[in-house]
Amino acid sequence: MVVPVNPGVDGSHASPRRLDPESDAWVRSLGGVGAEREAALSRLHGLLLRVARGELRRRAGQLRVEGPEFEDLAHQAADDALLAIVGKLGQFRAESQFTTWAYRFVVFEVSTKVGRHFWRDPEVRMDAEDWDRLPDRFGLAPATQSEWRELMDALRHAVDTELTDHQRQVFVALVLNAVPLDALVARLGTNRNAIYKTMFDARRKLRAALVAGGYLHQDTAGRS
């Protein structure tokens, strides 16, 4: 992989704060030229690849990839993160160690690639509803099957009548279809915080509806 030189970085004015010795060495090496820069690029790529593999393993249950495909995604994330880091080297402000700053880039790239990869499976649907697979996200444990079915009917009605279209879309994707958060972020072109907020509001509405219908006690509804 060819990494372009960032002509605006020479390592001497990379940050208004004083760099720690390790961060200073990284910035100077990556902002330099010749063999020293190539060695720094190679070493940083190795670190980024290790982080990418760790992130992918952590998300393995969501991603369902292994072998060459796993390695390909890890290398893609490390490659793209390295290019982004070099391109933004002059923006490093020493608010953390250089490696901590750099690792954020590869974690972001892994999240993006996991999200995109998930939708390559033609069997994946975001709007299909399978209430029988509903995870126990509400901490509810009805004593009998009939109570469970009655509760699910009430919850389904609340989803249809109480939630906005966007809230319903997010709820169905995350809760009913177990779509990974990163995949949903990629599909909707949003961010994690926005999805968290949507789910928080949706859960609050649904709990309130279940309390009003007598399906859930107020003290239980107040739990997170």
N, C-alpha and C positions, 0 to 999 in steps of 0.2 A: 504494500500500500504506500503510495506516494503522499507525503504530508507536506503541504505548501508552507513555505517560510512566512512568518508573520513579520513584515518589515517594520512594524511599529513597536516592536518589543526588543529591548536589549538587556532587560533584566535590571537596569539601574533605576528605573522610574515606574516599576510595575504597581506600586502601592504607596498611598500616603502614610501607611503605618510601617513600623519596622518589622521586617520579615524575620521569622525564626530561621536558624541556619539551614535546616532541611528544606524549608519552603524556598528560601533564597537560592539554594543550589538548584532546585527544580526549575525555577523561573529563569535563572541565568543559562542553564544548559539548554532548555527548550527554546529559549529566545536567541540562542547562538547559531553557529553554523558549523558545518564539517562533522568530523567523527564524534565529537562530544555530543552534539545535538542528536545524531542518529542513535547513539547509545542510550541517551535519555528517552527518546521516543520509543525505542524497543523495550526499555525497562518499564516505562509507564504503560505501554500497551499490555505487557504481561500482567501488571497489577490490575488494570481495568478488566482484562479477560477473566482473572480470578474472581473479581467481584461480580461480573456478569454471570458466571457459572453458578456462584452462590445464590444470586437472586433468582435465577431460573430454577434451581433446585428447590428453593423455598416456595416457588409457585408451581411446582411440578404437578400437584393435584389438580390445578386448574388447567394447566397447559396441555398435558397428555402428549408430550414429545420426549424422545430419547434418542440416543445414538448420534448418527451424523446430523440429523435435523436439529438436535439440541445444541451440538457444537456449532452448527452454522448460525443459529440465532445468537449464541454467545459471542462469536467472532464479529457478526454484524454490529451488535451493540457496542463492543469494544472499539471497533474501527470507527464507527460514527461518533462515539464519545471522544475519541482521540482527536479527530478532526475538529470537533466543536471546542475542545479545550485549547488547542493550539490557536484557533481562530479568535478565542476570547481571552487569551493569556494576559493581554493588557488590562483586562477588567478585574483581574484578581486583586482583592483589596485586603488580604491578610486578616480577614475577620475570623478565619479558622486556618488550620494547617492546609497546605496546598493539596495534599492527598485527600483530605476530607472534602475540600471544594471539588476536586476532580471526580471523586466517586459519585457525587450527585449527578454528574452528567451521564455516567454509565447506568445508574439506577433508572434515570429518566428514559434512556434509550431502551432498556429492558422492558419497562412498563409499556412504552409505545409499541414495541415489537410483539410483546405478548398479546396486547389488545388487537393488533392487526392480524396476527396469526390465528387467533381463536375463530375469527369469522371465515377462515378458509374452509372449515368443515361444513359441507353442504347440509348436514343434518341439524346444524345449530339454527334455532329460531329464537328471536327475541320476544315475539308476541304470543307464542303458544302457551296455553294455560294448562297445567297439570296439577290440580289441587290435591291429588292423592300423594304427591311428593313434597307437599308443603313442609319445609323444615320447621322445627320447633323454635321459631324466632321470637315468640311472644311469651315464652315461659308458661304455657297453658298445658294442663294435664287433666282433661275431663275423665271422670271415673269410668264411663262406659262408651262403647262404640256409638251408641245413639246420641249421646251428649256431644261426642267429637263431631259427628256428622252435622248436628244442629249448629254447632259452633262454626264449622267450616261454611255452612250455608249463610250464616249471618255475616261472617267475614267477607265472603265473596260478594254479598249484597253491598256491604260497606265499601269494598274496593270499587264496585261499579257506580255507586251513587255519591260517595263522599270525596273521592280523589279527583284531582284535575287530570286531564289526559296525560300530561307529562308525569305526574306522580304515579299514575296507574302504569304507565310504560316502564318506569324505573322499578316499581314494586314487582311487576310481573317478571321482568328480566332477572332481577337479583334474587327474589325470594322463591318464585315458582320454578324458574328455569336454571337457577344457579349459575347465571352468566358471571364470569369474573369481573370484578370492579374495573380493572384496567381495560378489559374488552368493551365494557359498556361506555367508559369514558371515550375510547377511540371511536366507537360507533356514533355517539351523540355529539362528538366534537366539543366536549366540555372538560371539566376537571374534577378531581376527586372531591374537593370541598363542596362543589355545587351538587354532586350526587349525594354526599353525606347530608347536606341540608335538605334536599328533596326527600330522602328517606326518613329523616327526623320528622319532617312535617307530615309525611304520609302515615308514619307509625302513630303519631299523636292523634291524627284524625280517626284512624281506625280504632285505637284504644277507646277514644271518647265515644265512638259509635257503639262499641261492644258494651261499655259501661251503661250507656243510655238504654240499651236493649236488655240489660240484666244478664248478659253473658259473662261479664267480667266485673269483679269487685273494684271499687275505687282505689283501695290500697295496692292491689296488684297492678292496676293500670298505671300507677305512679312510678313503677320500677322501670329502670332503663333496659 
